[in-house]
Amino acid sequence: MLDTYTIRQDEMPLEMRLLLDQYPRDAWDAHPGFKEKTRHWLGAHQMFRRVSERLRLDAEALLNKDMDLDGYAGRLSYYGGNLVGNLHGHHGWEDHSYFPELSAADPRFDAGLEVLEKDHADLDIVLDDFTRQANRVIKLAHLDEAQAREETASVHQTSEVIEAFLKRHLGDEEELAVPIILHHRLRG
């Protein structure tokens, strides 16, 4: 299923990681330019990672018959809606506000920001498929339990894709953006 979607496998080009050498991840928290807004942004990324993992684990629990269908459908609705809605909002804000701010501060990294914006568009396709699949399972939970369990396999596969996508994208996004923020003392 991973080959059905466009997921960038390669790391950001070395020239996009230029400031990361000056501002390595393990030193961010101690840097005087590391402010609450950046901490909050990184916290949102952690939440996306946790919720995408939760969706995968819940699908596995249902497929392994370790969770009942009603409980699964409720959790799928709650966590799935949370992830999709918040990712769309978060990425819209980044594309229209956050990335332009970073670009204005340091246009050397515009090519990297364009890669991240492309990731957002590619992830939207995966999220749309996930939403369709999840809604189908939720409807089938009340109509045909066997078919709902069968359809959960697709939700599980797409959850794995979302998790892999976010691992690559969020790590690169953080390692591009935070060094720019620290270097130019943005988001104070």
Contact map, one row per residue, 1 for C-alpha under 8 A:
11111000000000000000000000000000000000000000000000000000000000000000000000000000000000000000000000000000000000000000000000000000000000000000000000000000000011001000000000000000000000000000
11111010000000000000000000000000000000000000000000000000000000000000000000000000000000000000000000000000000000000000000000000000000000000000000000000000000000001000000000000000000000000000
11111100000000000000000000000000000000000000000000000000000000000000000000000000000000000000000000000000000000000000000000000000000000000000000000000000000000000000000000000000000000000000
11111100000000000000000000000000000000000000000000000000000000000000000000000000000000000000000000000000000000000000000000000000000000000000000000000000000000000000000000000000000000000000
11111110000000000000000000000000000000000000000000000000000000000000000000000000000000000000000000000000000000000000000001000100000000000000000000000000000000000000000000000000000000000000
00111111000000000000000000000000000000000000000000000000000000000000000000000000000000000000000000000000000000000000000001000000000000000000000000000000000000000000000000000000000000000000
01001111100000000000000000000000000000000000000000000000000000000000000000000000000000000000000000000000000000000000001001000000000000000000000000000000000000000000100000000000000000000000
00000111110000000000000000000000000000000000000000000000000000000000000000000000000000000000000000000000000000000000001000000000000000000000000000000000000000000000100100000000000000000000
00000011111000000000000000000000000000000000000000000000000000000000000000000000000000000000000000000000000000000000000000000000000000000000000000000000000000000000000100000000000000000000
00000001111100000000000000000000000000000000000000000000000000000000000000000000000000000000000000000000000000000000000000000000000000000000000000000000000000000000000000000000000000000000
00000000111110000000000000000000000000000000000000000000000000000000000000000000000000000000000000000000000000000000000000000000000000000000000000000000000000000000000100010000000000000000
00000000011111011000000000000000000000000000000000000000000000000000000000000000000000000000000000000000000000010000000000000000000000000000000000000000000000000000000000010000000000000000
00000000001111111000000000000000000000000000000000000000000000000000000000000000000000000000000000000000000000010000000000000000000000000000000000000000000000000000000000000000000000000000
00000000000111111100000000000000000000000000000000000000000000000000000000000000000000000000000000000000000000000000000000000000000000000000000000000000000000000000000000000000000000000000
00000000000011111100000000000000000000000000000000000000000000000000000000000000000000000000000000000000000000000000000000000000000000000000000000000000000000000000000000000000000000000000
00000000000111111110000000000000000000000000000000000000000000000000000000000000000000000000000000000000000010110000000000000000000000000000000000000000000000000000000000000001000000000000
00000000000111111111100000000000000000000000000000000000000000000000000000000000000000000000000000000000000000000000000000000000000000000000000000000000000000000000000000000011000000000000
00000000000001111111110000000000000000000000000000000000000000000000000000000000000000000000000000000000000000000000000000000000000000000000000000000000000000000000000000000000000000000000
00000000000000011111111000000000000000000000000000000000000000000000000000000000000000000000000000000000000000000000000000000000000000000000000000000000000000000000000000000001001100100000
00000000000000001111111110000000000000000000000000000000000000000000000000000000000000000000000000000000000000000000000000000000000000000000000000000000000000000000000000000011001000000000
00000000000000001111111100000000000000000000000000000000000000000000000000000000000000000000000000000000000000000000000000000000000000000000000000000000000000000000000000000000000000000000
00000000000000000111111100000000000000000000000000000000000000000000000000000000000000000000000000000000000000000000000000000000000000000000000000000000000000000000000000000000001000000000
00000000000000000011111110110000000000000000000000000000000000000000000000000000000000000000000000000000000000000000000000000000000000000000000000000000000000000000000000000000001001100000
00000000000000000001111111110000000000000000000000000000000000000000000000000000000000000000000000000000000000000000000000000000000000000000000000000000000000000000000000000000001000000000
00000000000000000001001111110000000000000000000000000000000000000000000000000000000000000000000000000000000000000000000000000000000000000000000000000000000000000000000000000010000000000000
00000000000000000000000111111000000000000000000000000000000000000000000000000000000000000000000000000000000000000000000000000000000000000000000000000000000000000000000000000000000000000000
00000000000000000000001111111110000000000000000000000000000000000000000000000000000000000000000000000000000000000000000000000000000000000000000000000000000000000000000000000000000000000000
00000000000000000000001111111110010000000000000000000000000000000000000000000000000000000000000000000000000000000000000000000000000000000000000000000000000000000000000000000000010001000000
00000000000000000000000001111110010000000000000000000000000000000000000000000000000000000000000000000000000000000000000000000000000000000000000000000000000000000000000000000000000000000000
00000000000000000000000000111111010000000000000000000000000000000000000000000000000000000000000000000000000000000000000000000000000000000000000000000000000000000000000000000000000000000000
00000000000000000000000000111111110000000000000000000000000000000000000000000000000000000000000000000000000000000000000000000000000000000000000000000000000000000000000000000000000001000000
00000000000000000000000000000111111000000000000000000000000000000000000000000000000000000000000000000000000000000000000000000000000000000000000000000000000000000000000000000000000000000000
00000000000000000000000000000011111000000000000000000000000000000000000000000000000000000000000000000000000000000000000000000000000000000000000000000000000000000000000000000000000011101101
00000000000000000000000000011111111101100000000000000000000000000000000000000000000000000000000000000000000000000000000000000000000000000000000000000000000000000000000000000000000011000000
00000000000000000000000000000001111111100000000000000000000000000000000000000000000000000000000000000000000000000000000000000000000000000000000000000000000000000000000000000000000000000011
00000000000000000000000000000000011111110000000000000000000000000000000000000000000000000000000000000000000000000000000000000000000000000000000000000000000000000000000000000000000000000001
00000000000000000000000000000000001111111000000000000000000000000000000000000000000000000000000000000000000000000000000000000000000000000000000000000000000000000000000000000000000000000011
00000000000000000000000000000000011111111100000000000000000000000000000000000000000000000000000000000000000000000000000000000000000000000000000000000000000000000000000000000000010000000010
00000000000000000000000000000000011111111110000000000000000000000000000000000000000000000000000000000000000000000000000000000000000000000000000000000000000000000000000000000000000000000000
00000000000000000000000000000000000111111111000000000000000000000000000000000000000000000000000000000000000000000000000000000000000000000000000000000000000000000000000000000000000000000000
00000000000000000000000000000000000011111111100000000000000000000000000000000000000000000000000000000000000000000000000000000000000000000000000000000000000000000000000000000000000000000000
00000000000000000000000000000000000001111111110000000000000000000000000000000000000000000000000000000000000000000000000000000000000000000000000000000000000000000000000000000100000000000000
00000000000000000000000000000000000000111111111000000000000000000000000000000000000000000000000000000000000000000000000000000000000000000000000000000000000000000000000000000000000000000000
00000000000000000000000000000000000000011111111100000000000000000000000000000000000000000000000000000000000000000000000000000000000000000000000000000000000000000000000000000000000000000000
00000000000000000000000000000000000000001111111110000000000000000000000000000000000000000000000000000000000000000000000000000000000000000000000000000000000000000000000001000000000000000000
00000000000000000000000000000000000000000111111111000000000000000000000000000000000000000000000000000000000000000000000000000000000000000000000000000000000000000000000000000000000000000000
00000000000000000000000000000000000000000011111111100000000000000000000000000000000000000000000000000000000000000000000000000000000000000000000000000000000000000000000000000000000000000000
00000000000000000000000000000000000000000001111111110000000000000000000000000000001000100000000000000000000000000000000000000000000000000000000000000000000000000000010000000000000000000000
00000000000000000000000000000000000000000000111111111000000000000000000000000000000000000000000000000000000000000000000000000000000000000000000000000000000000000010011000000000000000000000
00000000000000000000000000000000000000000000011111111100000000000000000000000000000000000000000000000000000000000000000000000000000000000000000000000000000000000000000000000000000000000000
00000000000000000000000000000000000000000000001111111110000000000000000000000010001000000000000000000000000000000000000000000000000000000000000000000000000000000000000000000000000000000000
00000000000000000000000000000000000000000000000111111111000000000000000000000000001000000000000000000000000000000000000000000000000000000000000000000000000000100110000000000000000000000000
00000000000000000000000000000000000000000000000011111111100000000000000000000000000000000000000000000000000000000000000000000000000000000000000000000000000000100010000000000000000000000000
00000000000000000000000000000000000000000000000001111111110000000000000000000010000000000000000000000000000000000000000000000000000000000000000000000000000000000000000000000000000000000000
00000000000000000000000000000000000000000000000000111111111000000000000000010011000000000000000000000000000000000000000000000000000000000000000000000000000100100000000000000000000000000000
00000000000000000000000000000000000000000000000000011111111100000000000000000000000000000000000000000000000000000000000000000000000000000000000000000000000100110000000000000000000000000000
00000000000000000000000000000000000000000000000000001111111110000000000000000000000000000000000000000000000000000000000000000000000000000000000000000000000000000000000000000000000000000000
00000000000000000000000000000000000000000000000000000111111111000010000100110000000000000000000000000000000000000000000000000000000000000000000000000000000000000000000000000000000000000000
00000000000000000000000000000000000000000000000000000011111111100000000100000000000000000000000000000000000000000000000000000000000000000000000000000001101100000000000000000000000000000000
00000000000000000000000000000000000000000000000000000001111111110000000000000000000000000000000000000000000000000000000000000000000000000000000000000000000100000000000000000000000000000000
00000000000000000000000000000000000000000000000000000000111111111110000000000000000000000000000000000000000000000000000000000000000000000000000000000000000000000000000000000000000000000000
00000000000000000000000000000000000000000000000000000000011111111111100100000000000000000000000000000000000000000000000000000000000000000000000000001001000000000000000000000000000000000000
00000000000000000000000000000000000000000000000000000000001111111100000000000000000000000000000000000000000000000000000000000000000000000000000000001001100000000000000000000000000000000000
00000000000000000000000000000000000000000000000000000000000111111110000000000000000000000000000000000000000000000000000000000000000000000000000000000000000000000000000000000000000000000000
00000000000000000000000000000000000000000000000000000000000011111111000000000000000000000000000000000000000000000000000000000000000000000000000000000000000000000000000000000000000000000000
00000000000000000000000000000000000000000000000000000000000011111111000000000000000000000000000000000000000000000000000000000000000000000000000000000000000000000000000000000000000000000000
00000000000000000000000000000000000000000000000000000000010011011111101100000000000000000000000000000000000000000000000000000000000000000000000000000000000000000000000000000000000000000000
00000000000000000000000000000000000000000000000000000000000001001111111100000000000000000000000000000000000000000000000000000000000000000000000000000000000000000000000000000000000000000000
00000000000000000000000000000000000000000000000000000000000001000011111110000000000000000000000000000000000000000000000000000000000000000000100010001000000000000000000000000000000000000000
00000000000000000000000000000000000000000000000000000000000000000001111111000000000000000000000000000000000000000000000000000000000000000000100000000000000000000000000000000000000000000000
00000000000000000000000000000000000000000000000000000000000000000011111111100000000000000000000000000000000000000000000000000000000000000000000000000000000000000000000000000000000000000000
00000000000000000000000000000000000000000000000000000000011001000011111111110000000000000000000000000000000000000000000000000000000000000000000000000000000000000000000000000000000000000000
00000000000000000000000000000000000000000000000000000000000000000000111111111000000000000000000000000000000000000000000000000000000000001100100000000000000000000000000000000000000000000000
00000000000000000000000000000000000000000000000000000000000000000000011111111100000000000000000000000000000000000000000000000000000000000100000000000000000000000000000000000000000000000000
00000000000000000000000000000000000000000000000000000000010000000000001111111111000000000000000000000000000000000000000000000000000000000000000000000000000000000000000000000000000000000000
00000000000000000000000000000000000000000000000000000010010000000000000111111111100000000000000000000000000000000000000000000000000001000100000000000000000000000000000000000000000000000000
00000000000000000000000000000000000000000000000000000000000000000000000011111111100000000000000000000000000000000000000000000000000001100100000000000000000000000000000000000000000000000000
00000000000000000000000000000000000000000000000000000000000000000000000001111111110000000000000000000000000000000000000000000000000000000000000000000000000000000000000000000000000000000000
00000000000000000000000000000000000000000000000000100110000000000000000000111111111000000000000000000000000000000000000000000000000000000000000000000000000000000000000000000000000000000000
00000000000000000000000000000000000000000000000000000010000000000000000000111111111100000000000000000000000000000000000000000000001001000000000000000000000000000000000000000000000000000000
00000000000000000000000000000000000000000000000000000000000000000000000000011111111110000000000000000000000000000000000000000000000000000000000000000000000000000000000000000000000000000000
00000000000000000000000000000000000000000000000000000000000000000000000000000111111111000000000000000000000000000000000000000000000000000000000000000000000000000000000000000000000000000000
00000000000000000000000000000000000000000000000100110000000000000000000000000011111111100000000000000000000000000000000000000000000000000000000000000000000000000000000000000000000000000000
00000000000000000000000000000000000000000000000000000000000000000000000000000001111111110000000000000000000000000000000000000010001000000000000000000000000000000000000000000000000000000000
00000000000000000000000000000000000000000000000000000000000000000000000000000000111111111000000000000000000000000000000000000000000000000000000000000000000000000000000000000000000000000000
00000000000000000000000000000000000000000000000000000000000000000000000000000000011111111100000000000000000000000000000000000000000000000000000000000000000000000000000000000000000000000000
00000000000000000000000000000000000000000000000100000000000000000000000000000000001111111110000000000000000000000000000000000000000000000000000000000000000000000000000000000000000000000000
00000000000000000000000000000000000000000000000000000000000000000000000000000000000111111111000000000000000000000000000000010000000000000000000000000000000000000000000000000000000000000000
00000000000000000000000000000000000000000000000000000000000000000000000000000000000011111111100000000000000000000000000000000000000000000000000000000000000000000000000000000000000000000000
00000000000000000000000000000000000000000000000000000000000000000000000000000000000001111111110000000000000000000000000000000000000000000000000000000000000000000000000000000000000000000000
00000000000000000000000000000000000000000000000000000000000000000000000000000000000000111111111000000000000000000000000100000000000000000000000000000000000000000000000000000000000000000000
00000000000000000000000000000000000000000000000000000000000000000000000000000000000000011111111100000000000000000000000000000000000000000000000000000000000000000000000000000000000000000000
00000000000000000000000000000000000000000000000000000000000000000000000000000000000000001111111111000000000000000000000000000000000000000000000000000000000000000000000000000000000000000000
00000000000000000000000000000000000000000000000000000000000000000000000000000000000000000111111111100000000000000000000000000000000000000000000000000000000000000000000000000000000000000000
00000000000000000000000000000000000000000000000000000000000000000000000000000000000000000011111111110000000000000000100000000000000000000000000000000000000000000000000000000000000000000000
00000000000000000000000000000000000000000000000000000000000000000000000000000000000000000001111111110000000000000000000000000000000000000000000000000000000000000000000000000000000000000000
00000000000000000000000000000000000000000000000000000000000000000000000000000000000000000000111111111000000000000000000000000000000000000000000000000000000000000000000000000000000000000000
00000000000000000000000000000000000000000000000000000000000000000000000000000000000000000000111111111100000000000000000000000000000000000000000000000000000000000000000000000000000000000000
00000000000000000000000000000000000000000000000000000000000000000000000000000000000000000000011111111110000000001000000000000000000000000000000000000000000000000000000000000000000000000000
00000000000000000000000000000000000000000000000000000000000000000000000000000000000000000000001111111111000000000000000000000000000000000000000000000000000000000000000000000000000000000000
00000000000000000000000000000000000000000000000000000000000000000000000000000000000000000000000011111111100000000000000000000000000000000000000000000000000000000000000000000000000000000000
00000000000000000000000000000000000000000000000000000000000000000000000000000000000000000000000001111111111000000000000000000000000000000000000000000000000000000000000000000000100110000000
00000000000000000000000000000000000000000000000000000000000000000000000000000000000000000000000000111111111111001000000000000000000000000000000000000000000000000000000000000000000000000000
00000000000000000000000000000000000000000000000000000000000000000000000000000000000000000000000000011111111000000000000000000000000000000000000000000000000000000000000000000000000000000000
00000000000000000000000000000000000000000000000000000000000000000000000000000000000000000000000000001111111000000000000000000000000000000000000000000000000000000000000000000000000100010000
00000000000000000000000000000000000000000000000000000000000000000000000000000000000000000000000000000111111111000000000000000000000000000000000000000000000000000000000000000000000100000000
00000000000000000000000000000000000000000000000000000000000000000000000000000000000000000000000000000111111111000000000000000000000000000000000000000000000000000000000000000000000000000000
00000000000000000000000000000000000000000000000000000000000000000000000000000000000000000000000000000010011111100000000000000000000000000000000000000000000000000000000000000000000000000000
00000000000000010000000000000000000000000000000000000000000000000000000000000000000000000000000000000010011111111000000000000000000000000000000000000000000000000000000000000001000000000000
00000000000000000000000000000000000000000000000000000000000000000000000000000000000000000000000000000010011111111100000000000000000000000000000000000000000000000000000000000000000000000000
00000000000000010000000000000000000000000000000000000000000000000000000000000000000000000000000000000000000111111110000000000000000000000000000000000000000000000000000000000000000000000000
00000000000110010000000000000000000000000000000000000000000000000000000000000000000000000000000000000000000011111111000000000000000000000000000000000000000000000000000000000001000000000000
00000000000000000000000000000000000000000000000000000000000000000000000000000000000000000000000000100010000011111111100000000000000000000000000000000000000000000000000000000000000000000000
00000000000000000000000000000000000000000000000000000000000000000000000000000000000000000000000000000000000001111111110000000000000000000000000000000000000000000000000000000000000000000000
00000000000000000000000000000000000000000000000000000000000000000000000000000000000000000000000000000000000000111111111000000000000000000000000000000000000000000000000000000000000000000000
00000000000000000000000000000000000000000000000000000000000000000000000000000000000000000000000000000000000000011111111100000000000000000000000000000000000000000000000010001000000000000000
00000000000000000000000000000000000000000000000000000000000000000000000000000000000000000000001000000000000000001111111110000000000000000000000000000000000000000000000000000000000000000000
00000000000000000000000000000000000000000000000000000000000000000000000000000000000000000000000000000000000000000111111111000000000000000000000000000000000000000000000000000000000000000000
00000011000000000000000000000000000000000000000000000000000000000000000000000000000000000000000000000000000000000011111111100000000000000000000000000000000000000000000010000000000000000000
00000000000000000000000000000000000000000000000000000000000000000000000000000000000000000010000000000000000000000001111111110000000000000000000000000000000000000000000000000000000000000000
00000000000000000000000000000000000000000000000000000000000000000000000000000000000000000000000000000000000000000000111111111000000000000000000000000000000000000000000000000000000000000000
00001110000000000000000000000000000000000000000000000000000000000000000000000000000000000000000000000000000000000000011111111100000000000000000000000000000000000000000000000000000000000000
00000000000000000000000000000000000000000000000000000000000000000000000000000000000000000000000000000000000000000000001111111110000000000000000000000000000000000100100000000000000000000000
00000000000000000000000000000000000000000000000000000000000000000000000000000000000000010000000000000000000000000000000111111111000000000000000000000000000000000000000000000000000000000000
00000000000000000000000000000000000000000000000000000000000000000000000000000000000000000000000000000000000000000000000011111111100000000000000000000000000000000000000000000000000000000000
00001000000000000000000000000000000000000000000000000000000000000000000000000000000000000000000000000000000000000000000001111111110000000000000000000000000001001100000000000000000000000000
00000000000000000000000000000000000000000000000000000000000000000000000000000000000100000000000000000000000000000000000000111111111000000000000000000000000000000100000000000000000000000000
00000000000000000000000000000000000000000000000000000000000000000000000000000000000000000000000000000000000000000000000000011111111100000000000000000000000000000000000000000000000000000000
00000000000000000000000000000000000000000000000000000000000000000000000000000000000000000000000000000000000000000000000000001111111110000000000000000000000001000000000000000000000000000000
00000000000000000000000000000000000000000000000000000000000000000000000000000000000000000000000000000000000000000000000000000111111111000000000000000000001001100000000000000000000000000000
00000000000000000000000000000000000000000000000000000000000000000000000000000001000100000000000000000000000000000000000000000011111111100000000000000000000000000000000000000000000000000000
00000000000000000000000000000000000000000000000000000000000000000000000000000000000000000000000000000000000000000000000000000001111111110000000000000000000000000000000000000000000000000000
00000000000000000000000000000000000000000000000000000000000000000000000000000000000000000000000000000000000000000000000000000000111111111000000000000011011000000000000000000000000000000000
00000000000000000000000000000000000000000000000000000000000000000000000000011001000000000000000000000000000000000000000000000000011111111100000000000001001000000000000000000000000000000000
00000000000000000000000000000000000000000000000000000000000000000000000000001000000000000000000000000000000000000000000000000000001111111110000000000000000000000000000000000000000000000000
00000000000000000000000000000000000000000000000000000000000000000000000000000000000000000000000000000000000000000000000000000000000111111111000000010010000000000000000000000000000000000000
00000000000000000000000000000000000000000000000000000000000000000000000010000000000000000000000000000000000000000000000000000000000011111111100000011011000000000000000000000000000000000000
00000000000000000000000000000000000000000000000000000000000000000000000011011000000000000000000000000000000000000000000000000000000001111111110000010000000000000000000000000000000000000000
00000000000000000000000000000000000000000000000000000000000000000000000000000000000000000000000000000000000000000000000000000000000000111111111000000000000000000000000000000000000000000000
00000000000000000000000000000000000000000000000000000000000000000000000000000000000000000000000000000000000000000000000000000000000000011111111110110000000000000000000000000000000000000000
00000000000000000000000000000000000000000000000000000000000000000000110010000000000000000000000000000000000000000000000000000000000000001111111110010000000000000000000000000000000000000000
00000000000000000000000000000000000000000000000000000000000000000000000000000000000000000000000000000000000000000000000000000000000000000111111110000000000000000000000000000000000000000000
00000000000000000000000000000000000000000000000000000000000000000000000000000000000000000000000000000000000000000000000000000000000000000011111110000000000000000000000000000000000000000000
00000000000000000000000000000000000000000000000000000000000000000000000000000000000000000000000000000000000000000000000000000000000000000001111111110000000000000000000000000000000000000000
00000000000000000000000000000000000000000000000000000000000000000000100000000000000000000000000000000000000000000000000000000000000000000001111111111000000000000000000000000000000000000000
00000000000000000000000000000000000000000000000000000000000000000000000000000000000000000000000000000000000000000000000000000000000000000000000111111100000000000000000000000000000000000000
00000000000000000000000000000000000000000000000000000000000000000000000000000000000000000000000000000000000000000000000000000000000000000001000111111110000000000000000000000000000000000000
00000000000000000000000000000000000000000000000000000000000000000000000000000000000000000000000000000000000000000000000000000000000000011101100111111111000000000000000000000000000000000000
00000000000000000000000000000000000000000000000000000000000001100000100000000000000000000000000000000000000000000000000000000000000000001000000011111111100000000000000000000000000000000000
00000000000000000000000000000000000000000000000000000000000000000000000000000000000000000000000000000000000000000000000000000000000000000000000001111111110000000000000000000000000000000000
00000000000000000000000000000000000000000000000000000000000000000000000000000000000000000000000000000000000000000000000000000000000010011000000000111111111000000000000000000000000000000000
00000000000000000000000000000000000000000000000000000000001001100000000000000000000000000000000000000000000000000000000000000000000011001000000000011111111100000000000000000000000000000000
00000000000000000000000000000000000000000000000000000000001000100000000000000000000000000000000000000000000000000000000000000000000000000000000000001111111110000000000000000000000000000000
00000000000000000000000000000000000000000000000000000000000000000000000000000000000000000000000000000000000000000000000000000000000010000000000000000111111111000000000000000000000000000000
00000000000000000000000000000000000000000000000000000000001000000000000000000000000000000000000000000000000000000000000000000000010011000000000000000011111111100000000000000000000000000000
00000000000000000000000000000000000000000000000000000011001100000000000000000000000000000000000000000000000000000000000000000000000000000000000000000001111111110000000000000000000000000000
10000000000000000000000000000000000000000000000000000000000000000000000000000000000000000000000000000000000000000000000000000000000000000000000000000000111111111000000000000000000000000000
10000000000000000000000000000000000000000000000000000000000000000000000000000000000000000000000000000000000000000000000000000100110000000000000000000000011111111100000000000000000000000000
00000000000000000000000000000000000000000000000000011011000000000000000000000000000000000000000000000000000000000000000000000000010000000000000000000000001111111110000000000000000000000000
00000000000000000000000000000000000000000000000000000001000000000000000000000000000000000000000000000000000000000000000000000000000000000000000000000000000111111111000000000000000000000000
11000000000000000000000000000000000000000000000000000000000000000000000000000000000000000000000000000000000000000000000000000100000000000000000000000000000011111111100000000000000000000000
00000000000000000000000000000000000000000000000000010000000000000000000000000000000000000000000000000000000000000000000000100110000000000000000000000000000001111111110000000000000000000000
00000000000000000000000000000000000000000000000010011000000000000000000000000000000000000000000000000000000000000000000000000000000000000000000000000000000000111111111000000000000000000000
00000000000000000000000000000000000000000000000000000000000000000000000000000000000000000000000000000000000000000000000000000000000000000000000000000000000000011111111100000000000000000000
00000011000000000000000000000000000000000000000000000000000000000000000000000000000000000000000000000000000000000000000000100000000000000000000000000000000000001111111110000000000000000000
00000000000000000000000000000000000000000000000110000000000000000000000000000000000000000000000000000000000000000000000000000000000000000000000000000000000000000111111111100000000000000000
00000000000000000000000000000000000000000000000010000000000000000000000000000000000000000000000000000000000000000000000000000000000000000000000000000000000000000011111111100000000000000000
00000001101000000000000000000000000000000000000000000000000000000000000000000000000000000000000000000000000000000000000000000000000000000000000000000000000000000001111111110000000000000000
00000000000000000000000000000000000000000000000000000000000000000000000000000000000000000000000000000000000000000001001000000000000000000000000000000000000000000000111111111000000000000000
00000000000000000000000000000000000000000000100000000000000000000000000000000000000000000000000000000000000000000000000000000000000000000000000000000000000000000000011111111100000000000000
00000000000000000000000000000000000000000000000000000000000000000000000000000000000000000000000000000000000000000000000000000000000000000000000000000000000000000000011111111110000000000000
00000000001100000000000000000000000000000000000000000000000000000000000000000000000000000000000000000000000000000000000000000000000000000000000000000000000000000000000111111111000000000000
00000000000000000000000000000000000000000000000000000000000000000000000000000000000000000000000000000000000000000001000000000000000000000000000000000000000000000000000011111111100000000000
00000000000000000000000000000000000000000100000000000000000000000000000000000000000000000000000000000000000000000000000000000000000000000000000000000000000000000000000001111111110000000000
00000000000000001001000010000000000000000000000000000000000000000000000000000000000000000000000000000000000000000000000000000000000000000000000000000000000000000000000000111111111000000000
00000000000000011011000000000000000000000000000000000000000000000000000000000000000000000000000000000000000010010000000000000000000000000000000000000000000000000000000000011111111100000000
00000000000000000000000000000000000000000000000000000000000000000000000000000000000000000000000000000100000000000000000000000000000000000000000000000000000000000000000000001111111110000000
00000000000000000000000000010000000001000000000000000000000000000000000000000000000000000000000000000000000000000000000000000000000000000000000000000000000000000000000000000111111111000000
00000000000000000011011100000000000000000000000000000000000000000000000000000000000000000000000000000000000000000000000000000000000000000000000000000000000000000000000000000011111111100000
00000000000000000010000000000000000000000000000000000000000000000000000000000000000000000000000000000100110000000000000000000000000000000000000000000000000000000000000000000001111111110100
00000000000000000000000000000000110000000000000000000000000000000000000000000000000000000000000000000100000000000000000000000000000000000000000000000000000000000000000000000000111111111110
00000000000000000000001000010010110000000000000000000000000000000000000000000000000000000000000000000000000000000000000000000000000000000000000000000000000000000000000000000000011111111100
00000000000000000010001000000000100000000000000000000000000000000000000000000000000000000000000000000000000000000000000000000000000000000000000000000000000000000000000000000000001111111000
00000000000000000000000000000000000000000000000000000000000000000000000000000000000000000000000000000000100000000000000000000000000000000000000000000000000000000000000000000000000111111100
00000000000000000000000000000000100000000000000000000000000000000000000000000000000000000000000000000000000000000000000000000000000000000000000000000000000000000000000000000000000011111111
00000000000000000000000000000000100000000000000000000000000000000000000000000000000000000000000000000000000000000000000000000000000000000000000000000000000000000000000000000000000111011111
00000000000000000000000000000000001011000000000000000000000000000000000000000000000000000000000000000000000000000000000000000000000000000000000000000000000000000000000000000000000010001111
00000000000000000000000000000000101110000000000000000000000000000000000000000000000000000000000000000000000000000000000000000000000000000000000000000000000000000000000000000000000000001111
